[in-house]
Amino acid sequence: MSATVKSAIFLVIAYAVTWGIVYSGWNAGLHEGNPQIAVAVLAASMIGPTVAALICMIAFEKGNRIKSLGLHARFNWWWLVAWVTPIALAAGSVGLTILLSDRTFVDIGASSAAAAEAQGVDISQVPPFFLSTTYILLASIFIGAVINTFVLTFSEELGWRGYLHYLWRPAGFWRASLGTGVFWGFWHAPMIYLFGHNYPDDRLLGVGLFVIFCMMLSPIMTLIRDRSGTVWAAGLFHGTFNAVGGLTLAALSAPTFPWNGIVGIGGFAALAIGVVATALIVGFKRAPTP
């Protein structure tokens, strides 16, 4: 069976599982009321790519199953790059937002506490240190990154930078990266349009913007996937990126569209710099085909 047919089957299953969960949650009214329930629905929906990857791996990759998912671990310094790069992108998005707009930096601890109180959370018994910027940053880049790495490796990345990477990477670095970015970005469409994920006040526009966002993020992740030789490093990148992404909102005054942190103009600008750096690396030294 050709890679084109395999990838089509993979995408149909990934989309069907994820979109089915999101639509079912929305139809049940879970997007209203308690935001934690809405987050739980979106978290559950992320399993689509892994379900698709596992089904396709079992059905089509007999004798080559571990390689097709990229689960072999090859430890090298690109794992460190996978961890540090999302932190740099998040910090860059905040700095560029402040530079390009009238937004200012605010204390992350204070803004996080205010957001919790606004949602009705009682923080009166929480030790002050746990509400400090220092603790929140450290917890995000260490604890949050580790937890998210496992969650996102076995929900999204086993599909996108695992099985789909295995099928599409032989077509070339940029074709594989941008193609994956398109389908990865549009896969988020019902999360954005029905639940307001990332763009709660600009949902239809947000669908298109997030496709572009994922197309820009994808080459950076493909490079890390190539050089590390494993999907685990891609999971580490994605897990860290998600862990610190929310902090880019907490660090800004009035983090509303189009200056909404990592997914706003500042984030796009930071990603553009990352894509240029990726192009320079790939251009001077071809990334190896797995």
Secondary structure as GFF3:
##gff-version 3
##sequence-region A 1 290
A	DSSP	alpha_helix	3	27	.	.	.	ID=ss1
A	DSSP	alpha_helix	35	45	.	.	.	ID=ss2
A	DSSP	alpha_helix	48	60	.	.	.	ID=ss3
A	DSSP	alpha_helix	65	69	.	.	.	ID=ss4
A	DSSP	alpha_helix	78	100	.	.	.	ID=ss5
A	DSSP	alpha_helix	108	118	.	.	.	ID=ss6
A	DSSP	three_ten_helix	128	131	.	.	.	ID=ss7
A	DSSP	alpha_helix	133	138	.	.	.	ID=ss8
A	DSSP	pi_helix	139	144	.	.	.	ID=ss9
A	DSSP	alpha_helix	145	152	.	.	.	ID=ss10
A	DSSP	pi_helix	153	164	.	.	.	ID=ss11
A	DSSP	alpha_helix	165	168	.	.	.	ID=ss12
A	DSSP	three_ten_helix	169	171	.	.	.	ID=ss13
A	DSSP	alpha_helix	173	187	.	.	.	ID=ss14
A	DSSP	alpha_helix	189	195	.	.	.	ID=ss15
A	DSSP	alpha_helix	203	228	.	.	.	ID=ss16
A	DSSP	alpha_helix	231	245	.	.	.	ID=ss17
A	DSSP	alpha_helix	247	250	.	.	.	ID=ss18
A	DSSP	three_ten_helix	261	263	.	.	.	ID=ss19
A	DSSP	alpha_helix	265	284	.	.	.	ID=ss20
###
